Structures are given as structure tokens and as C-alpha cells.
Amino acid sequence: MATVTGLRNHWREFDFAAELPVRFRHFAWLSTGMFSAAALALAFLGYAWSGNVAGAASNFFASIVSGGLFGLTSVLKFAPSDG
């Protein structure tokens, strides 16, 4: 029973308001990078399967835009730090 009480006290001391912006920045950095990689892979697969560029153009454009956002979030240091 002592461990449950200790856990409840720990949650009261935890500051969610200070942690939320950091979590949002990490999410923005990770989601833009993962979406960029997935959209680029879909563009290449769409071109390989269909053989025309028109089917892959929208995925390629989405990967370029998302890659730019990933670069912006990296420059602004949204990535998690090791320290």
C-alpha cells in the first residue's frame, strides 16, 4: 500500500503544463520526419507500379513539403536532446 501512496504523491508533484509544450515539439519533429519518409516511399512505389509520373506527383509534393517542415523543426531544435 505504501507504493500506491508514493505513486499518487508523485503524480501530484508532476507539472503537466511545463511538459506539454516539450511533448508537442517532439511530436511535431517526429511526425513531420516520418510523414516525409512515408510520402516519398509512396511516390517511388506509385511510379514503379504505374509507370507514370502523374500518379506519384502528389505524394512527391507532399514529401517535399513535409521534408521542409522537418528541416524547419530541426533548425528550431524541436528534436529531443540527449542531455
C-alpha positions as CSV (number, residue, x, y, z in Angstrom):
1,M,0.0,0.0,0.0
2,A,2.9,2.3,0.6
3,T,4.0,2.2,-3.1
4,V,0.5,3.2,-4.3
5,T,0.6,6.2,-1.9
6,G,4.0,7.1,-3.2
7,L,2.8,6.9,-6.8
8,R,-0.2,9.1,-6.1
9,N,2.1,11.7,-4.5
10,H,4.4,11.6,-7.4
11,W,1.6,12.4,-9.9
12,R,0.5,15.4,-7.8
13,E,4.0,16.8,-8.0
14,F,4.3,16.3,-11.7
15,D,3.9,19.5,-13.7
16,F,1.9,18.7,-16.9
17,A,1.7,22.4,-18.0
18,A,5.5,22.5,-18.3
19,E,5.8,19.1,-20.0
20,L,3.1,19.6,-22.7
21,P,5.0,22.1,-25.0
22,V,8.1,19.9,-25.0
23,R,6.0,16.8,-25.9
24,F,4.3,18.8,-28.7
25,R,7.6,19.9,-30.1
26,H,8.9,16.4,-30.1
27,F,5.7,15.1,-31.7
28,A,5.9,17.8,-34.4
29,W,9.5,16.9,-35.2
30,L,8.9,13.2,-35.3
31,S,5.6,13.3,-37.2
32,T,7.0,15.5,-40.0
33,G,10.0,13.3,-40.5
34,M,8.0,10.1,-40.6
35,F,5.4,11.5,-42.9
36,S,8.1,12.8,-45.3
37,A,9.7,9.4,-45.5
38,A,6.4,7.6,-46.0
39,A,5.2,10.0,-48.7
40,L,8.5,9.8,-50.6
41,A,8.4,6.0,-50.4
42,L,4.8,6.0,-51.7
43,A,5.8,8.3,-54.5
44,F,8.5,5.9,-55.7
45,L,6.3,2.9,-55.3
46,G,3.5,4.6,-57.2
47,Y,5.9,5.4,-60.1
48,A,7.3,1.9,-60.1
49,W,3.8,0.3,-60.2
50,S,2.0,2.6,-62.5
51,G,4.9,3.7,-64.7
52,N,3.7,7.3,-65.0
53,V,4.7,10.4,-63.1
54,A,1.2,11.8,-62.7
55,G,0.2,9.3,-60.1
56,A,3.3,9.9,-58.0
57,A,3.3,13.7,-58.2
58,S,1.0,14.4,-55.3
59,N,2.9,12.1,-53.0
60,F,6.2,13.6,-54.1
61,F,4.9,17.1,-53.5
62,A,3.7,16.1,-50.0
63,S,7.1,14.6,-49.2
64,I,8.9,17.8,-50.3
65,V,6.6,20.0,-48.1
66,S,6.9,17.7,-45.1
67,G,10.6,17.5,-45.6
68,G,10.8,21.2,-45.5
69,L,8.8,21.3,-42.3
70,F,11.0,18.6,-40.8
71,G,14.0,20.7,-41.7
72,L,12.4,23.8,-40.1
73,T,11.6,21.9,-36.9
74,S,15.2,20.5,-36.9
75,V,16.7,24.0,-37.2
76,L,14.4,25.3,-34.4
77,K,15.8,22.4,-32.3
78,F,12.4,20.6,-31.8
79,A,14.3,17.3,-31.7
80,P,14.8,15.5,-28.4
81,S,18.1,16.3,-26.8
82,D,20.4,13.7,-25.4
83,G,21.3,15.7,-22.3
